[in-house]
Amino acid sequence: MRIIAGMTWKELLRKKVMLLTLLLTVVFLLAFWFVAQTIGKNDVFDGNGMISFSTMIARFTNGAFILMLGFFFGSFVIAFLAIFSSFSAVSGEAEQGIMQAMLPRPLPRWKWYFGRWLGYVSLGVIYAGVLFASILLITRYHAAIPQNPAALLRAFLLFVSTVPLLVSLAMLGSGIFSALGNGVLMTMLYGAGWLGGMLDKLSGSLRLEPDGLVMLHNLTGLISMAMPADSLQRRMTTELLSIKELSGIVDITSGSFSMLSGGTGPSDTFIIYAIGYTLVALLIGLYRFQRRDL
């Protein structure tokens, strides 16, 4: 499996997928630096050099807004890297005849499939870790950010959790649909999950009847169950900014903090569901690949 995972890394480098991703990441981080610098200039200190409670809240708000902006676009980068690196893992290689040349050798199919999965996931997780640290460092330079190591660790794990989820689902789809069809399907499915998350965030500010609000919440809940990636990112924001603890100090439902709450983050039960979702997608994809005619 390690050999297959190494081949996956070499393939992505040969196709210049990572090179293009790194170049676009550098452009994104440069733009993010100037945005964070502009927003960070709004930090205000008291004339006597003391930092008042209101000043601390203002600095935290600026830092939180910068972080949310960075991770909003960062989550898209991670998602598209995970999807477009693995959407043709099975069907693409079958169409090119690569798989027929490799699998007749004494190599179990499950090792090939799991080795591919490990290659895509390990590369995506490493990249996500570098991007996570870069966003935090840039924000820390220009504004205040949370310093709780436990919160940062939980946020990091949630941030990278979308990589195995999307890779598992993309490889499952690759064993069912053509490479092009699977790429379109995964992009639309991720977009639907993002739209459901936005509707859930905005539902509190929409003037809807109670029945309409319940229907909207049911709809966004079904979308989140079909594609949990955006809900995991919203939970990441909640953990990173310690929204639950912050609500006991200031009113986060009004003013500048209304954008920080972003609706109710998913529960611990949903996190368990997302883990199960990932494992089921991986196992079903592996089962279908075992029975696939090459």
C-alpha positions, 0 to 999 in steps of 0.5 A, a space after each residue: 500500500 505504501 508503494 501505491 500511495 507513493 505512486 499516487 504522490 508522484 502522479 499528482 506531482 507529474 500532472 502538476 496538480 500540486 504545483 498549480 495548487 501551490 501557486 494558487 495558494 501563494 496568490 491566495 495567501 498574499 491577497 489574504 495578507 493584505 486583507 488582514 493588514 487592512 482589517 488589522 489597522 482598525 485595532 484601537 487602544 485607549 489613550 492611557 495605553 491600557 486595554 479596556 474590555 471593549 477594546 479587547 472585544 474589538 480586537 477579538 472581533 477583527 481577528 475573528 473576522 480575518 480568520 473566518 474570511 481566511 478559512 472560508 476560502 481555505 475550505 474551498 481550496 481544500 475541498 477542490 484539491 480533495 475532489 479533483 485529485 481523486 475524482 478519476 481514481 478508478 474510472 479514469 485509469 480504467 479508461 486509459 488502460 492503466 488499471 488493466 496493466 497493474 492489477 493482473 499482477 499479484 496485487 490484491 484489489 483492496 490494497 490498490 484501492 486503499 493505497 490510492 486512498 492513503 495517497 490522496 488523503 495524506 497529501 491533502 491532510 499535509 496541505 491542509 495543515 500547512 494552509 491552516 498554520 499559514 492562515 493562523 500565523 498571518 492573522 496572528 501577525 495583524 490581529 488577536 487570535 485564540 490561543 487555547 491549544 485544545 481549541 486549536 487542535 480540535 479546529 485543526 482536526 475538524 478542518 482536515 476531516 473534510 479531506 478523507 470525507 471528500 476523497 472517500 466519496 469521490 473514489 466511490 463515485 469514480 467506481 460508478 460514474 465516468 471521470 467527467 460525470 463524477 467530477 461534475 457530481 462531486 462539485 454540485 454535491 459540495 456546492 449544494 452542501 455549501 448552499 445548505 450551510 449558508 441557508 442555515 446561517 441566514 435562517 435566523 435573520 429571515 422573516 419567515 413564518 414558524 412553519 416555513 422556518 421549520 421546513 427550511 431547517 429540515 431542508 438544510 438538515 437533509 442537505 447536511 446529511 447528504 454532504 457533511 463537509 460544510 457543517 464540519 467547517 462550521 463546527 470548526 469555526 465554533 471550536 476555533 473561536 470558542 463561540 459557546 464560551 464567548 456567548 456567556 461573556 458578550 451577546 454574540 447574536 447582535 452587532 458584530 458578533 452576529 456573523 461569528 455565530 453563523 447559526 448553530 454548529 452541528 452537535 457531537 452526534 453529527 460529528 460521529 455521523 460524519 465519521 461513519 459517513 466517511 467509513 461507509 463511503 470508503 467501504 462501499 467504494 472498496 466493495 464495489 471496486 472488488 466486484 468491478 469488471 475491468 
